[in-house]
Amino acid sequence: MSLELTDLRLTYADGDTTLVALDDVSLTVKPGELVAVVGPSGSGKSSLLAVAGTLLRPGSGQVVIAGTDASRLGDRERTALRRERIGIVFQQANLIASLTALEQLQVMDHMRGGNSGRAADLLRTVGLAGKENRRPHQLSGGERQRVNIARALMSDPAVLLVDEPTSALDHARGTEIMGLLAELTEERAVATLLVTHDVAQIGHAHRVTEMDDGRLSERRVGLPPGIPALRPGVR
Ligand SMILES: Nc1ncnc2c1ncn2[C@@H]1O[C@H](COP(=O)(O)OP(=O)(O)OP(=O)(O)O)[C@@H](O)[C@H]1O
């Protein structure tokens, strides 16, 4: 139940010219694996997540989510695939100010028409036992990010896509969140693709690959990540 991206190409119109955001990108993330893509601003990381999350159709190439080729699906089927098989953790928590932590997750359940009672369990799993009834302003930045992650796991997704999860956190909180993501990835056998410009936070990744000008570098850094081996210019 992996994420398979093959020969992806994505372009944007840029005045009279065409800007190539993804240039022949191929990457597979296996269940239980956390792959980090690092790269500077503008290198194409958000575009990669949007295509992997079936929010954007690539110009060419294939996106296979847990065995289903998204490129072959119509809009409605793609939306269903995204809702059922993909969890997305956005950079900002985007929590609803008036809802408690528990309710943020329960809203997802209602939207899917079920009442699985998974919300309290998931909040415990992400370390928020006892804080279920707090609203966003009563939680720290790290705790809000934990709610965000728990919410993305409500559908028990095969693929988890994570955009800059530590950008709003100090280093210690960021490291905790990365550790939690690695733990959840392994325990739940989810295929996690994470993008970040923050090389200091990739220590928990199983594999690291670098994006530059829409291309992934061949060099893949194993654990422990050889941070000095990454090309200069990546912070
Ligand atoms: N909707 C769009 N229309 C035109 N160009 C775009 C659009 N979205 C992104 N781009 C361009 O595509 C390239 C890749 O952008 P992308 O946002 O994917 O990179 P990124 O690595 O995520 O950067 P950041 O970390 O700043 O978000 C950039 O040159 C960007 O300006």
The ligand as an SDF file (V2000), in Angstrom:
LIG
                    3D

 31 33  0  0  0  0  0  0  0  0999 V2000
    0.0500   28.3870   -9.4970 N   0  0  0  0  0  0  0  0  0  0  0  0
    1.2680   28.6870   -9.9880 C   0  0  0  0  0  0  0  0  0  0  0  0
    1.3970   29.3780  -11.1320 N   0  0  0  0  0  0  0  0  0  0  0  0
    2.6170   29.6750  -11.6420 C   0  0  0  0  0  0  0  0  0  0  0  0
    3.7950   29.3030  -11.0690 N   0  0  0  0  0  0  0  0  0  0  0  0
    3.7210   28.6130   -9.9300 C   0  0  0  0  0  0  0  0  0  0  0  0
    2.4650   28.2720   -9.3170 C   0  0  0  0  0  0  0  0  0  0  0  0
    2.7240   27.5770   -8.1700 N   0  0  0  0  0  0  0  0  0  0  0  0
    4.0710   27.4980   -8.0780 C   0  0  0  0  0  0  0  0  0  0  0  0
    4.6620   28.1120   -9.1190 N   0  0  0  0  0  0  0  0  0  0  0  0
    6.1220   28.1860   -9.3760 C   0  0  0  0  0  0  0  0  0  0  0  0
    6.5950   26.8450   -9.4850 O   0  0  0  0  0  0  0  0  0  0  0  0
    7.8620   26.6930   -8.8510 C   0  0  0  0  0  0  0  0  0  0  0  0
    7.7800   25.6360   -7.7560 C   0  0  0  0  0  0  0  0  0  0  0  0
    6.9370   26.1390   -6.7200 O   0  0  0  0  0  0  0  0  0  0  0  0
    6.5790   25.3110   -5.3990 P   0  0  0  0  0  0  0  0  0  0  0  0
    5.6310   26.1620   -4.5880 O   0  0  0  0  0  0  0  0  0  0  0  0
    6.1440   23.9600   -5.7700 O   0  0  0  0  0  0  0  0  0  0  0  0
    8.0080   25.2400   -4.6710 O   0  0  0  0  0  0  0  0  0  0  0  0
    8.3580   25.0130   -3.1380 P   0  0  0  0  0  0  0  0  0  0  0  0
    9.6590   24.3030   -3.1140 O   0  0  0  0  0  0  0  0  0  0  0  0
    7.2080   24.3840   -2.4530 O   0  0  0  0  0  0  0  0  0  0  0  0
    8.5480   26.4810   -2.5860 O   0  0  0  0  0  0  0  0  0  0  0  0
    8.0110   27.0850   -1.1960 P   0  0  0  0  0  0  0  0  0  0  0  0
    8.7390   26.3630   -0.1220 O   0  0  0  0  0  0  0  0  0  0  0  0
    8.4000   28.5410   -1.3120 O   0  0  0  0  0  0  0  0  0  0  0  0
    6.5280   26.8790   -1.2050 O   0  0  0  0  0  0  0  0  0  0  0  0
    8.2380   28.0800   -8.3340 C   0  0  0  0  0  0  0  0  0  0  0  0
    9.0680   28.6940   -9.2980 O   0  0  0  0  0  0  0  0  0  0  0  0
    6.9190   28.8010   -8.2320 C   0  0  0  0  0  0  0  0  0  0  0  0
    7.0800   30.1850   -8.3880 O   0  0  0  0  0  0  0  0  0  0  0  0
  1  2  1  0
  2  3  1  0
  2  7  2  0
  3  4  2  0
  4  5  1  0
  5  6  2  0
  6  7  1  0
  6 10  1  0
  7  8  1  0
  8  9  2  0
  9 10  1  0
 10 11  1  0
 11 12  1  0
 11 30  1  0
 12 13  1  0
 13 14  1  0
 13 28  1  0
 14 15  1  0
 15 16  1  0
 16 17  2  0
 16 18  1  0
 16 19  1  0
 19 20  1  0
 20 21  2  0
 20 22  1  0
 20 23  1  0
 23 24  1  0
 24 25  2  0
 24 26  1  0
 24 27  1  0
 28 29  1  0
 28 30  1  0
 30 31  1  0
M  END
$$$$
